[in-house]
């Protein structure tokens, strides 16, 4: 049986769903003005709090970036000066980076400040302190977002300074095997130097030869050939 077709007059008498729902909402609001006002206030307050947190974080982000730029510029000037920085100057540089690292630990500028504070400690010959800071950065956002190679290189170099050679070699090997690493050539050279320093002559010669094989046009190629010749005579 065909469905009966409603006339225009009958259609107009049918309740509009949207208007019905709207009417119910209006009626509810009228009957529950207190609850409605409270709900609106909560929503508005939540929005204001979220906006405030966002504005505060943005302000803190800008401030930390400004502080880091100032501190890093001071560090660059000190390192490029005709004479090495004094212990007092290094202490001042460290204090600046340390304050940023502690004040903004979760911000990019705070993590960069932690990295630079490690550099200053290394310059102060406080290798244990420098290593502690570099190690913290291995699990940082800085490392996860593209600077892991830089962090690992600094960790390995500091281990060498502490004469902790075996873990240093392991890290340098890891860097040397990564063809995209900007520290690949330095890593190969460091492995050879460590073997030479620890009187592992055979391993040093092999490492230097591997270095020349991969980087035949390296700027220190002539020096490396000399070291190979000298070590070969000794072995």
Secondary structure, DSSP 8 states (H G I E B T S, - for coil): -------HHHHHHS--HHHHHHHHHHHHHHHTHHHHHHHHHHHHHHHHHHHHHHHHHHHHHHHHHHHHHHHHHHHHHHHHSSS---HHHHHHHHHHHHHHHHHSTTSHHHHHHHHHHHHHHHHTT-HHHHHHHHHHGGGSHHIIIIIHHHHHHHHHHHHHHTT-HHHHHHHHHHHHH-TT-TTHHHHHHHHHHHHHHTT-HHHHHHHHHHHHHH-TT-TTHHHHHHHHHHHHHH-
